[in-house]
Amino acid sequence: QLQLVESGGDLVPPGGSLRLSCAASGFAFDLWPIGWFRQAPGKEREGVGCISTSGVTEYTDSVEGRFTISRDNDKEMVYLQMDSLKPEDTGVYYCAGLKWDGPPCGPAESWGQGTQVTVSS
């Protein structure tokens, strides 16, 4: 089974940047599309974006132009680079293996434990 561990969450001021990492291990990482999700305080989990097995990315409108997803299959790593952060970006961020390749992003079937991102002055 694919195992995922997120890291890199931190407290960052508005306008700042942060890079999250998703470390994968297990079965055939390079064949898995990977999504990033987040859950803000008091809100339901939402999709941030995803990256296909071939490296094609897709993002939700609220982060388009500010967030970038990339992957390094040799290292079995996926990254979420977040720039121009806003307070509304605050939440727990998760990576997940997706049920089908994209775009569009498919539903998640395998989750990491999440990493906290707090955007505040």
N, C-alpha and C positions, 0 to 999 in steps of 0.2 A: 504494500500500500504506500501511497505517496504521503510523506510526512512533511509538514511545513512549520517553520518557526520564524516569526516576525521579530525584528529588532530595529532600534534607531529612534523610537519615539522619545520626545523630550518637550520641555517648555521652551517656547520660542515667541519672540515679540511679533506683533503684526508687521507684515512686510518682509519677514525673515524667510529663511529657507531651511529645509530639513530633508534628509534622505533616509528613507526606510528601506530595509532589506528583508527579503524573504528567502530563507535558506531551505532548500528542498533536499530530501533524500528518499530513496525508495525506487519504485518501479518507473523506469523510462521517463525521466523528467522532461526530456526534449520532446516528448509526444503529448505533453499536457499543456493546454491553454491555461493561463493563470489570470485570475481576477484580483483586484483590490477592492475592498469594501470598507465602509466606516460606519460607526454608530455614534451619533452625537448624543449628549446628555438629554434624556427625555424623549428621544426620537428612535424610530426604528432603523434598522440597518439598511444602508443604501449602497448601491454599486458606485464605485469611483471610476473604474475603467478596467480594461483587460488587455492582455497581449496574447496573440495567437502563437501557435507553434512555429510559424514562419516569421514572427516578429512584428506583425501588423497590430497596431494599437487602436483603441477606441476609448473615449472618455465621456463622462457625463458633462452636460453643458456648464455646470457650475465650476468645474475645474479645468475646462478646456483652455489651453494656452498657458496655464500655470503649472500643471502637473505633467510629468513625463514618466511613462513606464518603459522599462527596458529589461532584457534578460540576457544572461550569460549561461548558455547551456553547458559549457565545459565545466563551469564552477557550480552548476545547479543553483543559480541565484537569480532572483527577480528583484528589481529595484523600483521604488517609487520616489522620484525626485519631485519635491514640492517647493515651489517658489511663490513669492508674493502672497504669503499666507495671510489668511483672514481669521478673525475670531470664530466665524462660523465653520471653519475647517476643524475646529476642536472635536475630538472624539477618539474612540478606540479604532485603530486601523487593523484590518485583517487581510491576509492573502488567502487565496483558495484555489484549488484545482477545479476547473470547470467541466461540466458534463459534455460539452461539445466545443469544437473549435469555432473561432469567429474571425472577423466580425459577422454578426453582432455578438456581444458577450452572452454566454450561456449561463445557466444556473450553476451555483456552486455545489460540489459534492464532497469536498475535503477541505477542512478549515485549519488554519493555525490558531494560536491562542490570543493573538492580538497584541498591539503595542499602543500605549497612550500618547496622543499628540495633543498638546495644549497650546493654543495660540492666545496669548494674553500679554498686556503691558504691565 
